[in-house]
């Protein structure tokens, strides 16, 4: 029986900022997300939270020089560069880097960008809620994460939604727009009643959810009310009707 080869992680080290240069191998060409200015302010507030992936720059003879190029992490580099230009960061400040030598530089860049998973809106809501409970205002939360105050307010509105429905959303059985529709009525029992009534509908439009939550209880004569014999809703064909 052959032993599996142990994984060796890439070395980590601090490299002076003035020894770093951008690589042409970075696959990110289109600007998206947080601006360089916003990222620079975030680094100034919290310091650098993620190491930058670098590769040694080779000379004409193939030997390593004392410079390193950045195939992945170019936006962080530009943010640091802006802080240097603003004289808020020393040109020789040590930057935490992961040094790669094997494989291709394009692989480093593509892997870092493709493998990055966006934060689920429910996780975002819970993080915002925790900060709100610790005394942060909606404007302060928005400024800290470079989102609009309206996004923060929208996410915090989810506090009015039943945990059962939040779990349903986490399981991807309901959309964010549908979930937000339930915030018009903070009565959790009523929310769950409406969701149960709508479960057998092909279409669960947000406007329908809002209407049902604001018009009062689902009447027994309502076509959306569950069949008392347990064979469906009155909006679908059934042997009961």
C-alpha positions as CSV (number, residue, x, y, z in Angstrom):
1,X,0.0,0.0,0.0
2,X,1.5,3.3,-1.1
3,X,1.4,6.3,1.2
4,X,-0.3,9.4,-0.1
5,X,2.0,12.4,-0.5
6,X,1.6,15.0,2.2
7,X,0.5,18.5,1.1
8,X,3.0,21.3,1.5
9,X,1.5,24.7,1.8
10,X,3.0,27.8,0.1
11,X,5.3,29.7,2.3
12,X,4.1,32.9,4.0
13,X,6.4,35.9,4.6
14,X,6.3,39.7,5.1
15,X,7.6,41.5,2.0
16,X,8.3,45.3,1.9
17,X,5.7,47.1,-0.2
18,X,8.3,48.6,-2.5
19,X,9.4,45.1,-3.5
20,X,6.0,44.3,-5.0
21,X,4.7,44.9,-8.5
22,X,1.5,44.0,-10.4
23,X,1.5,41.0,-12.7
24,X,0.0,40.9,-16.2
25,X,-1.3,37.4,-15.3
26,X,-4.1,38.7,-13.2
27,X,-7.3,37.5,-14.8
28,X,-9.5,40.3,-13.2
29,X,-9.7,42.9,-15.9
30,X,-13.2,44.3,-15.3
31,X,-13.8,46.6,-12.3
32,X,-16.4,45.3,-9.9
33,X,-17.4,45.6,-6.3
34,X,-15.8,47.8,-3.7
35,X,-13.8,50.7,-5.2
36,X,-10.0,51.1,-4.6
37,X,-10.7,54.2,-2.4
38,X,-13.2,52.3,-0.3
39,X,-10.9,49.3,0.1
40,X,-8.0,51.6,1.1
41,X,-10.2,53.1,3.8
42,X,-11.1,49.7,5.0
43,X,-7.5,48.7,5.2
44,X,-6.7,51.9,7.1
45,X,-9.5,51.1,9.5
46,X,-8.9,47.3,10.0
47,X,-5.5,46.7,8.4
48,X,-5.0,44.0,5.7
49,X,-7.3,41.0,6.4
50,X,-6.1,38.7,3.6
51,X,-2.6,37.9,2.5
52,X,-1.5,38.8,-1.1
53,X,-0.4,35.9,-3.4
54,X,2.9,36.7,-5.0
55,X,5.5,35.0,-7.2
56,X,9.3,35.8,-7.4
57,X,10.2,37.9,-10.4
58,X,12.9,36.0,-12.4
59,X,15.9,37.7,-14.1
60,X,17.1,37.0,-17.7
61,X,19.2,34.2,-16.3
62,X,16.1,32.6,-14.7
63,X,17.3,33.3,-11.2
64,X,15.1,35.0,-8.6
65,X,15.4,38.7,-8.1
66,X,14.5,40.6,-4.9
67,X,11.1,41.6,-6.5
68,X,7.8,39.8,-6.4
69,X,4.8,40.1,-8.8
70,X,1.2,39.9,-7.8
71,X,-1.1,37.6,-9.9
72,X,-3.8,37.6,-7.3
73,X,-4.6,40.5,-5.0
74,X,-4.1,43.4,-7.4
75,X,-6.9,45.4,-5.8
76,X,-5.4,45.1,-2.4
77,X,-2.1,46.2,-3.8
78,X,-3.6,49.3,-5.5
79,X,-5.3,50.1,-2.2
80,X,-2.0,49.9,-0.4
81,X,-0.4,51.9,-3.2
82,X,-3.0,54.6,-2.6
83,X,-2.3,54.7,1.1
84,X,1.4,55.1,0.3
85,X,0.7,58.0,-2.1
86,X,-1.4,59.6,0.7
87,X,1.6,59.1,3.0
88,X,-0.5,57.1,5.4
89,X,1.6,54.0,4.8
90,X,5.4,53.7,4.6
91,X,6.8,52.5,1.2
92,X,8.8,49.8,3.0
93,X,5.9,48.7,5.2
94,X,5.9,44.8,5.5
95,X,3.0,43.2,3.6
96,X,1.8,39.7,4.5
97,X,2.2,37.5,1.4
98,X,1.8,33.9,0.3
99,X,4.8,33.0,-2.0
100,X,4.0,30.7,-4.9
101,X,6.5,29.0,-7.2
102,X,4.7,26.0,-8.8
103,X,2.0,26.0,-11.4
104,X,0.9,29.0,-13.5
105,X,0.4,32.6,-12.3
106,X,-3.0,32.6,-14.2
107,X,-4.1,29.6,-12.1
108,X,-3.4,31.6,-8.9
109,X,-5.5,34.5,-10.1
110,X,-8.4,32.5,-11.4
111,X,-8.6,30.2,-8.4
112,X,-8.6,33.1,-5.9
113,X,-11.4,34.8,-7.8
114,X,-13.5,31.8,-8.7
115,X,-13.3,30.1,-5.3
116,X,-14.4,33.2,-3.4
117,X,-18.0,32.6,-2.1
118,X,-20.2,35.7,-1.6
119,X,-21.8,36.1,1.8
120,X,-25.3,34.8,1.9
121,X,-27.9,37.6,2.6
122,X,-29.0,35.8,5.8
123,X,-25.5,35.7,7.2
124,X,-25.2,39.4,6.3
125,X,-28.4,40.1,8.1
126,X,-27.2,38.3,11.2
127,X,-23.9,40.1,11.2
128,X,-25.7,43.5,10.8
129,X,-28.1,42.6,13.6
130,X,-25.3,41.6,15.9
131,X,-23.6,45.0,15.2
132,X,-26.9,46.8,15.8
133,X,-27.3,45.1,19.1
134,X,-23.8,46.3,20.1
135,X,-24.8,49.9,19.6
136,X,-23.8,50.6,16.0
137,X,-26.2,52.7,13.9
138,X,-27.4,51.7,10.5
139,X,-25.2,54.5,9.0
140,X,-22.1,53.2,10.8
141,X,-22.8,49.6,9.7
142,X,-23.2,50.8,6.1
143,X,-20.0,52.8,6.2
144,X,-18.0,49.9,7.7
145,X,-19.0,47.5,5.0
146,X,-19.3,49.9,2.0
147,X,-23.0,49.3,1.4
148,X,-25.8,51.7,1.3
149,X,-27.8,52.4,4.4
150,X,-30.9,51.2,2.5
151,X,-29.3,47.7,2.2
152,X,-28.6,47.6,5.9
153,X,-32.2,48.7,6.7
154,X,-33.5,46.1,4.3
155,X,-31.5,43.3,5.9
156,X,-32.4,44.4,9.4
157,X,-36.0,44.2,8.5
158,X,-35.6,40.4,8.4
159,X,-35.5,40.5,12.2
160,X,-39.3,40.7,11.9
161,X,-39.5,37.3,10.1
162,X,-40.2,34.0,11.7
163,X,-37.1,31.8,12.4
164,X,-39.0,29.0,10.6
165,X,-39.1,31.1,7.4
166,X,-35.5,32.2,7.8
167,X,-34.5,28.5,7.9
168,X,-36.7,27.9,4.9
169,X,-34.8,30.7,3.1
170,X,-31.5,29.2,4.2
171,X,-32.6,25.9,2.5
172,X,-33.4,27.9,-0.7
173,X,-37.0,27.0,-0.6
174,X,-38.0,30.7,-0.7
175,X,-36.5,33.7,-2.4
176,X,-35.2,36.9,-0.8
177,X,-38.0,38.9,-2.4
178,X,-40.6,36.5,-1.0
179,X,-39.0,36.6,2.4
180,X,-38.9,40.4,2.5
181,X,-42.6,40.4,1.7
182,X,-43.3,38.7,5.1
183,X,-41.8,41.7,6.9
184,X,-45.1,43.7,6.4
185,X,-46.6,41.8,9.3
186,X,-44.4,40.9,12.4
187,X,-46.8,38.2,13.6
188,X,-44.7,35.1,13.2
189,X,-47.7,32.7,13.6
190,X,-49.5,34.6,10.9
191,X,-46.5,34.5,8.6
192,X,-46.2,30.7,8.9
193,X,-49.9,30.3,8.4
194,X,-49.7,32.2,5.1
195,X,-46.7,30.3,4.0
196,X,-48.4,27.0,4.6
197,X,-51.4,28.2,2.6
198,X,-49.2,29.2,-0.3
199,X,-47.0,26.1,-0.3
200,X,-49.1,24.3,-2.9
201,X,-49.2,27.3,-5.3
202,X,-47.0,27.3,-8.3
203,X,-46.6,31.0,-8.0
204,X,-45.9,32.7,-4.7
205,X,-45.5,36.3,-5.8
206,X,-44.3,38.8,-3.1
207,X,-47.3,41.0,-3.7
208,X,-49.6,38.1,-3.0
209,X,-47.8,37.4,0.3
210,X,-48.0,41.0,1.3
211,X,-51.8,41.1,0.4
212,X,-52.5,38.0,2.4
213,X,-50.6,39.3,5.4
214,X,-52.4,42.6,5.5
215,X,-56.0,41.6,4.6
216,X,-56.6,39.6,7.8
217,X,-56.9,35.9,8.4
218,X,-57.3,33.5,5.5
219,X,-61.0,32.8,5.4
220,X,-62.4,29.3,5.1
221,X,-64.1,30.3,1.9
222,X,-60.8,31.7,0.4
223,X,-59.6,29.7,-2.6
224,X,-56.1,29.8,-1.1
225,X,-57.3,28.2,2.2
226,X,-56.0,24.6,2.7
227,X,-58.6,21.9,2.0
228,X,-60.1,20.6,5.2
229,X,-59.9,17.0,3.9
230,X,-56.2,17.4,3.3
231,X,-56.2,17.0,-0.5
232,X,-54.8,20.4,-1.5
233,X,-55.9,24.0,-1.8
234,X,-59.0,25.3,-3.4
235,X,-57.0,27.0,-6.0
236,X,-56.1,23.6,-7.5
237,X,-58.4,20.9,-8.8
238,X,-59.4,18.4,-6.1
239,X,-61.9,15.7,-5.7
240,X,-63.3,17.7,-2.8
241,X,-64.9,20.3,-5.0
